Every structure is written in structure tokens, then in C-alpha cells.
């Protein structure tokens, strides 16, 4: 068995009291996390909460959009307007899209999202809760991430300015003073690449890609915040020891995400990646490939066809426990698609 060498606990890590030292924020002991249903965004919030030592004191709320049908084309609208448009459309078209089941009438468009145990983020309710419980529980820390959470988080600050400390993760693009703290990757704050600049109208560039140093309320990070700290990696190394420690080394892990608007790929990437992996497979003791929920089927099919019969290769297709944290703890090297800054940042954390 090879020795596990993981990042040591940060010696200079500050305690919760030191992070919020002074003012009303020295007594923060509860957190509301506002997510958008995407693991990449919500993981950043949870990672920050973990680093502050508040992981057992947070509640998760989500900002959700209507899904299914034409809603996929309306994601560019503000959430509140999107929901109003969806409501109007359902009122107009529901008579044509419903079927009777005895006394029950069920719309065809209903989708189970699996989020029934997560509360919908309501700015007024959260702000009221912060005000009503302030004397007993102290100030409320609100951590939000993702474009759809910006209106909710800023509204909470506006409605309960003396009772909350609001942290917005990822660049809100405008009116940064709506939040107590903005945490954003450096590449998200400063100007885009020359190629990307050409895709933005010139009259919008100064707002979308600022050149000036950020305000005092802005913290720039190298990559994305995440949950893969040294404690989590050590725990994962133990949990996955039985399955991963016996594997021949070196262990190469390949994490494949999915195309985004700024990082598009498909069959071409799958073929290129297949050829590259075939070239280095001889030097690997083991190769493990993981797909995400966003991975196109046409990409996964090519890799499955090429490698599924190879005894050196294991491919996780979403069945059983997710080995992601175990891979981070045990891998000797990574190949990661460039669509996910979070996956790249997690791998860099391992050293």
C-alpha cells in the first residue's frame, strides 16, 4: 500500500470568531445557504461554510426555475419574470395539456425535481426570520452563489440590513455594494480573453469585464471555492481505502463534465480524448473515468465502447456511490475537461 500524502491542515487558518471579529458579526453561529440547484455553485457555498467551522449550523434554500417544454429557452429571463411568464403560459395552455383521471386532473408538464426537502428561497421570509430571531440567535450569515440567487440575496440585505451578513459568491456584475462581501475567481472579475471580448458588444464590456482593482468588499480567488479540504480528503481516503488502495499505480483519474456556452464540445472531444488516453494507457497502473450528469450521451458512448472491456479501466456511469472524493484522495494524476472550474480547483487542492 502506498503512503497517502494529502495537504496538511492549514496552520494559519483563522477561527470563526477571528473571521467575523468585531461588530455584531462576532456572534455568527447560523447560516442560510441559497443555491440554484447546480452542484458546482452550491458546493462553493458549502465549502465556505465548512471553512468557517459552521457546517453543522446551515440551512439550504434554493432558487428554482420552471422546467420542461419551452422553459429551456427562457433561462435568460430574471427568475421572477420567468415564473410569471410560465404561470401565464400554463393558464393559457393547461386546458389542452391536461387529462382527467377520475376526479383528479393532472397536468402533463409536472416534473418531479427531487427537491421537495429543500425550501424555496423567499427573501421576505428569510429576512423576517433573521429579524425575529436576532435577539435570541444573533446575526444570520447568508451565503449565495449563482446568477439566479443574486436578487434574493440582495433583497435579504435590503430588508434586514442590521441582522444579516450577506456573502455573494461569483461575480454579480453590477452594484457590488448590495452585498457585505463578494467572493469571485480572478478570471471571472478581470477582462476576458481577446477571443471572448469579441463576443461581447463594446458598450457592455466595461461593466462585464472591469479593469479597475476591486472594492474592499471583493475577495478574488485563484479558482473556485469547494468542499475538498484536507479533512474531507483524509476522510475520503479512509472510506475508499478498500476499493482504491489495491489498484495498480499510478492511478490516472479522468473527470468528464459537459459542454457549456463558453466551453462547447461533443464527439470531437471524445475522439481526441480517447486517442490521448490510448497513448498513455501503457504507463498507467489503473485508469478510472467518471461522467457527470451533464455529460452528453454521445460522448460517454464513445469512451464506453473504447475502454469498457479493458481490464485496466473502470468507468463510473452514475450507479452506486459517487467515487469523486475517493478519486481526489487516491489519484496520482488527473485529466479534467475544461468546462468545470470547480473540478479543476478540487484537483489542484490535492497537491
Secondary structure, 3 states (H helix, E strand, C coil): CCCCCCCCCCCCCCCHHHHCCCHHHHHCCCEEEEECCCHHHHHHHHHHHHHCCCHHHEEEEECCCCCCHHHHHCCCCCHHHHHHHHHHHHHHHHHHCEEEECCEEEECCCCCCCCCCCEECCHHHHHHHHHHCHHHHCCEEEEEECHHHHHHHHHHHHHCCCCEEEEEECCCCCCHHHCCEEEEEHHHHCCCCHHHHCCCCHHHHHHHCCCCCCCCCEEEECCCCCCCCHHHHHHHHHHCHHHHCCCCCCEEEEEECCCECCECCCHHHHHHHHHHHHHHHHHCCEEEEEECCCCCHHHHHHHHHHHCCCCCEEEECCCCCCCHHHHHHHCCEEEECCCCHHHHHHHHHCC
